Amino acid sequence: MSKSSVKGTFAQAKQMGLELSSDGKSWVPIEELVVKLPPSGHKQVGISVNKDEGGSTLLKMITSVIHVAVPVAIFSCFIAAWLAYYILLEVIEFLNFFL
């Protein structure tokens, strides 16, 4: 039997829903994966994932401190710049008095 006729035979058997048995002596129906659905009264359980679980308390504490410290530092920089501006104006006025 030629290779093409063997391939043709297997293709025809597959179309008919048959495959060669494990011993190679007979044709048997193709075993397909069957998924059985649960009965309609089956109870379904929902699963939720807590993404915060397992987080480091140290990391949470550090991020809390950063959330407070950064705005305070920015506000302090604005106050310092404002004071430096007015001190510089006073120095310039003082120097203009002597010049």
Secondary structure as GFF3:
##gff-version 3
##sequence-region A 1 99
A	DSSP	alpha_helix	3	15	.	.	.	ID=ss1
A	DSSP	beta_strand	18	20	.	.	.	ID=ss2
A	DSSP	beta_strand	27	29	.	.	.	ID=ss3
A	DSSP	alpha_helix	57	98	.	.	.	ID=ss4
###
